[in-house]
């Protein structure tokens, strides 16, 4: 990858999680030191970039993230040669960055700029083409988890000529609309071939098996039947969009709300409109405890989608045994939770994939239980790679808790289908360079 960086000063490294994207970025800096800004998700500032910089280069990048805007501004204008900041803070301080002579930009988890019209994407694009900017490198394991259109703003960060100058022209060149409402987009085979050839000019995809010898992954589907009352509530909501449980009424006013509430029921609870969660069943928590008995004293990551689900898992596993990473954990406490799990102070890590799914390395652990799952392919691929990466010596086992004949099975199939489509594009990139 260093050879490619030496010959291409604007390039995309789309490499599977665990293949050393952070190390590559640091090696680029070490080989050709110049004023370098790293933009990444907030949870990667300390646990990935600063930790790896100290480990591999013996330096500590300036941490520009700060809650106080005045202090953050002072840090940005201080004397530094390599620094790291999160996407949200970068957007807020774009004009400050435009004035300080940054010459290299490293964008980690570039899927953060997959939405062309977002304010973060617009800020990154503007900065990427600042007159002082000599080099721009993007890193991501899942650059376009939902649609090929998500490549467009990422490629525009490194090239103004590979794709047409506007999103509309890009869509018209490669895509066609279909569906009753004409809102779905797809590609013909000839256009897909043209699209893949265009990507090859500025991208490479690296799979783990191509660059390292990692142990196998074993995915185990544990089927968890709904309890009778749970099944009755589920079937009623699916047909009528309204249920009553313990005197509380839950109404699904749209199809999207219905899908969310069906997922909640399979997770063992429901939330009546504008009220607190109402408990229905602990069938999945009981299955989790069965898995705990089976693996003995091994460490395990438990992945949840809902606050109530997290609360019940922590209660069952014992709060003292659990590190936690989710929205309720303060930013300042995250690193302590991460280190406690890495150092086996806590046997379990109970987390939401958005809080633990990017850049973190937990090769101290080789077991993961996925209590519930969203439709997001990016979330799924990122979280399962936390344990299957460089340094792992044990077979990685994933337990997927799925209730038969429910939304659980639908989500499982959709994410697998999305993965097949996404990987077909990335495989072409791998073979093409």
Residue pairs with C-beta under 8 A, 6 or more apart in sequence:
1 13
1 15
1 24
1 204
1 206
2 24
2 27
2 28
2 31
4 11
4 13
4 204
4 433
5 11
5 24
5 28
5 31
5 135
5 137
6 31
8 202
9 134
9 135
9 136
10 135
10 136
10 137
10 157
10 158
10 159
10 202
11 137
11 138
11 158
11 202
11 203
11 204
12 110
12 137
12 138
12 139
12 140
12 143
12 154
12 155
12 158
12 202
12 203
12 204
13 21
13 24
13 137
13 138
13 139
13 140
13 203
13 204
13 206
14 138
14 139
14 140
14 141
14 143
14 203
14 204
14 205
14 206
14 426
14 429
15 21
15 24
15 139
15 141
15 204
15 205
15 206
16 141
16 206
16 207
16 208
16 385
17 141
17 359
17 381
17 382
17 385
17 386
17 389
18 208
18 212
18 214
18 361
18 385
18 388
18 389
18 390
18 392
19 141
19 206
19 207
19 208
19 211
19 212
19 389
19 390
20 211
20 390
21 108
21 139
21 140
21 141
22 44
22 48
22 49
22 52
22 108
22 139
22 359
23 52
23 56
24 139
25 38
25 49
25 106
25 108
25 137
25 139
26 49
26 52
26 53
26 56
26 57
28 104
28 106
28 135
28 137
29 36
29 57
29 82
29 104
29 106
30 57
33 81
34 81
34 103
34 104
34 134
34 135
35 80
35 81
35 82
35 100
35 101
35 102
35 103
35 104
36 81
36 82
36 83
36 102
36 103
36 104
36 105
36 106
37 82
37 83
37 84
37 85
37 97
37 102
37 104
37 105
37 106
38 49
38 61
38 82
38 83
38 84
38 85
38 106
38 108
39 84
39 85
39 86
39 87
39 90
39 105
39 106
39 107
39 108
39 124
40 48
40 49
40 84
40 85
40 86
40 87
40 107
40 108
40 109
40 359
41 86
41 87
41 108
41 109
41 112
41 358
41 359
42 65
42 86
42 87
42 88
42 331
43 325
43 334
43 355
43 356
43 358
43 359
43 360
44 108
44 109
44 358
44 359
44 360
45 63
45 65
45 84
45 85
45 86
46 63
46 334
46 335
47 334
47 335
47 338
47 359
47 360
47 361
48 108
48 359
48 360
48 361
49 61
49 84
49 108
50 60
50 61
50 63
50 84
53 59
53 60
53 61
53 82
54 60
59 82
61 80
61 82
61 83
61 84
62 75
62 78
62 80
62 82
62 83
62 84
63 75
63 83
63 84
63 85
64 72
64 75
64 76
64 83
64 84
64 85
64 89
65 72
65 84
65 85
65 86
65 89
66 72
66 75
66 89
69 92
72 89
72 93
73 93
73 96
75 83
76 83
76 93
76 96
76 97
76 100
77 96
77 100
85 93
87 112
87 113
87 120
87 124
88 120
90 97
90 120
90 123
90 124
90 127
91 119
91 120
91 123
94 123
94 126
94 127
97 127
98 126
98 127
98 130
101 132
102 127
102 130
102 132
102 133
103 132
103 133
103 134
103 135
104 133
104 134
104 135
104 136
104 137
105 127
105 128
105 133
105 135
105 136
105 137
106 137
106 139
107 113
107 124
107 136
107 137
107 138
107 139
107 157
108 139
108 140
108 359
109 139
109 140
109 141
109 358
109 359
110 138
110 139
110 140
110 143
110 154
110 157
111 140
111 142
111 143
111 144
111 145
111 150
111 154
111 378
112 120
113 120
113 121
113 124
113 125
113 153
113 154
113 157
114 121
114 143
114 144
114 146
114 150
114 151
114 153
114 154
115 121
115 150
115 153
116 152
116 153
116 167
121 153
124 157
125 153
125 156
125 157
127 133
128 136
128 157
128 158
129 160
136 157
136 158
137 158
138 154
138 157
138 158
140 154
141 381
141 382
141 385
142 377
142 378
142 381
142 382
142 422
143 150
143 151
143 154
144 150
144 151
144 154
144 422
144 425
145 376
145 377
145 378
145 381
145 418
145 422
146 377
146 378
146 418
147 185
148 174
148 175
148 187
148 195
148 425
149 167
149 170
149 171
149 175
149 185
151 199
152 163
152 167
152 170
155 162
155 163
155 199
155 202
155 203
156 163
158 202
159 201
159 202
162 198
162 199
162 201
162 202
163 170
163 173
163 198
164 170
164 173
171 185
173 191
174 187
174 191
174 192
174 194
174 195
175 185
175 186
175 187
175 191
176 185
176 186
176 187
176 188
177 183
177 184
177 185
178 184
178 185
178 186
187 195
196 425
196 428
196 429
196 432
197 432
199 425
199 428
199 429
199 432
200 428
200 429
200 432
200 433
203 429
203 433
204 429
204 430
204 433
205 426
205 427
205 429
205 430
206 430
207 430
208 214
208 388
208 389
210 430
212 390
214 388
214 389
214 390
214 392
215 366
215 388
215 392
215 393
215 394
215 395
215 396
216 395
216 396
217 384
217 388
217 395
217 396
217 397
217 398
218 395
218 396
218 397
218 398
219 398
219 400
220 397
220 398
220 399
220 400
221 400
221 402
221 412
222 287
222 291
222 399
222 400
222 401
222 402
223 402
223 403
223 404
224 283
224 284
224 287
224 401
224 402
224 403
225 283
225 403
225 404
226 234
226 265
226 266
226 281
226 283
226 403
226 406
227 280
227 281
227 283
229 245
229 280
229 281
230 265
230 266
230 268
230 280
230 281
230 283
233 243
233 245
233 265
233 270
233 280
234 262
234 265
234 266
234 406
236 242
236 243
237 243
237 250
237 252
237 258
237 261
237 262
237 265
238 258
238 262
241 251
241 252
241 253
241 258
242 249
242 250
242 251
242 252
243 249
243 250
243 270
244 250
245 270
245 272
245 278
245 280
246 278
248 270
248 272
248 275
248 278
249 272
249 273
250 261
250 270
250 271
250 272
250 273
251 273
252 258
252 260
252 261
259 407
261 270
261 271
262 406
262 407
263 305
263 372
263 374
263 407
263 408
263 411
264 270
264 271
264 277
264 306
264 308
265 280
266 284
266 372
266 403
266 406
266 407
266 408
267 284
267 304
267 305
267 306
267 308
267 309
267 371
267 372
268 279
268 280
268 281
268 282
268 283
268 284
268 285
268 308
268 309
268 312
269 277
269 278
269 279
269 280
269 306
269 308
269 309
270 277
270 278
270 280
271 277
271 278
271 308
272 278
277 307
277 308
279 308
282 312
282 316
283 403
284 309
284 371
284 372
284 401
284 403
285 312
285 313
285 316
287 401
288 302
288 313
288 316
288 317
288 369
288 371
288 401
289 316
291 300
291 367
291 369
291 399
292 300
292 317
295 367
297 347
298 365
298 366
298 367
299 341
299 344
299 347
299 348
299 349
299 364
299 365
299 366
299 367
300 347
300 348
300 349
300 365
300 367
300 368
300 369
301 348
301 349
301 351
301 356
301 362
301 365
301 367
301 368
301 369
301 386
301 387
302 313
302 317
302 348
302 349
302 350
302 351
302 368
302 369
302 371
303 351
303 352
303 353
303 356
303 368
303 369
303 370
303 371
303 372
303 373
303 383
304 310
304 313
304 326
304 350
304 351
304 352
304 371
304 372
305 352
305 353
305 371
305 372
305 373
305 374
306 372
307 326
307 327
307 328
309 371
309 372
310 324
310 326
310 350
310 352
313 322
313 350
313 371
314 322
314 324
314 350
317 347
317 348
317 350
320 346
321 346
321 347
321 348
322 346
322 347
322 348
322 349
322 350
323 337
323 338
323 340
323 341
323 345
323 346
323 348
323 349
323 350
324 337
324 349
324 350
324 351
325 334
325 337
325 338
325 349
325 350
325 351
325 352
325 355
325 356
326 350
326 351
326 352
326 355
327 352
327 354
327 355
329 337
329 355
334 355
337 346
337 349
338 360
339 345
340 346
341 348
341 349
341 362
341 364
341 365
342 362
342 364
343 364
344 364
349 356
349 362
349 365
351 383
353 374
353 376
353 379
353 380
353 382
353 383
354 379
356 383
356 386
357 379
357 382
357 383
357 386
358 382
360 386
361 386
361 389
361 390
361 391
362 386
362 387
363 387
363 389
363 390
363 391
363 392
363 393
365 387
366 387
366 392
366 394
366 395
366 396
366 397
367 387
367 396
367 397
367 399
368 383
368 384
368 386
368 387
368 396
368 397
368 398
368 399
369 398
369 399
369 401
370 383
370 384
370 398
370 399
370 400
370 401
371 401
372 401
372 408
373 379
373 380
373 400
373 408
373 411
373 412
373 415
374 380
374 411
375 411
375 414
375 415
376 415
377 415
377 418
377 419
377 422
380 415
380 419
381 419
384 398
387 396
388 396
400 412
401 408
402 408
402 409
402 412
403 409
